[in-house]
Amino acid sequence: MKQVAIAIDQLLNAILGGWADETLSARMWRHRALPWWREARWLVDKLFFWQPNHCYQSFVSELQRKQLPEDYQEGM
């Protein structure tokens, strides 16, 4: 189910004009200096209250390629 949730998140981000392999939460962190994204990030971080700094952690996860299968993470 986690992979399905990530896929839906990435699809929504792509539909909204973002990169196909980036989650919406990671995009919110990447654009955090812009007013609209800052407010959206604040809201999403509150919605995911059980995950401190959700958007930042999503961004770090993207940088570390944690959403990818292990074979891709390790560079095969």
PECOR-V384077 format. One record per residue. N is the residue number from 0. RES is the residue in one small letter. OMEGA is omega in whole degrees, -180 to 180 (* if undefined). Layout:
BEGIN
n->N res->RES omega->OMEGA
n->N res->RES omega->OMEGA
END
This chain:
BEGIN
n->0 res->m omega->-179
n->1 res->k omega->-180
n->2 res->q omega->178
n->3 res->v omega->179
n->4 res->a omega->178
n->5 res->i omega->-180
n->6 res->a omega->179
n->7 res->i omega->179
n->8 res->d omega->180
n->9 res->q omega->178
n->10 res->l omega->178
n->11 res->l omega->178
n->12 res->n omega->180
n->13 res->a omega->178
n->14 res->i omega->-180
n->15 res->l omega->174
n->16 res->g omega->-180
n->17 res->g omega->178
n->18 res->w omega->-176
n->19 res->a omega->-176
n->20 res->d omega->179
n->21 res->e omega->176
n->22 res->t omega->179
n->23 res->l omega->179
n->24 res->s omega->178
n->25 res->a omega->178
n->26 res->r omega->178
n->27 res->m omega->178
n->28 res->w omega->-178
n->29 res->r omega->-179
n->30 res->h omega->-172
n->31 res->r omega->-179
n->32 res->a omega->-179
n->33 res->l omega->-172
n->34 res->p omega->-177
n->35 res->w omega->-179
n->36 res->w omega->178
n->37 res->r omega->179
n->38 res->e omega->178
n->39 res->a omega->179
n->40 res->r omega->179
n->41 res->w omega->-179
n->42 res->l omega->-179
n->43 res->v omega->177
n->44 res->d omega->178
n->45 res->k omega->179
n->46 res->l omega->178
n->47 res->f omega->-173
n->48 res->f omega->-180
n->49 res->w omega->177
n->50 res->q omega->-179
n->51 res->p omega->179
n->52 res->n omega->-174
n->53 res->h omega->-176
n->54 res->c omega->177
n->55 res->y omega->-180
n->56 res->q omega->176
n->57 res->s omega->178
n->58 res->f omega->179
n->59 res->v omega->178
n->60 res->s omega->176
n->61 res->e omega->180
n->62 res->l omega->-179
n->63 res->q omega->177
n->64 res->r omega->-177
n->65 res->k omega->-179
n->66 res->q omega->-178
n->67 res->l omega->173
n->68 res->p omega->-176
n->69 res->e omega->-179
n->70 res->d omega->180
n->71 res->y omega->179
n->72 res->q omega->-176
n->73 res->e omega->-180
n->74 res->g omega->-180
n->75 res->m omega->*
END
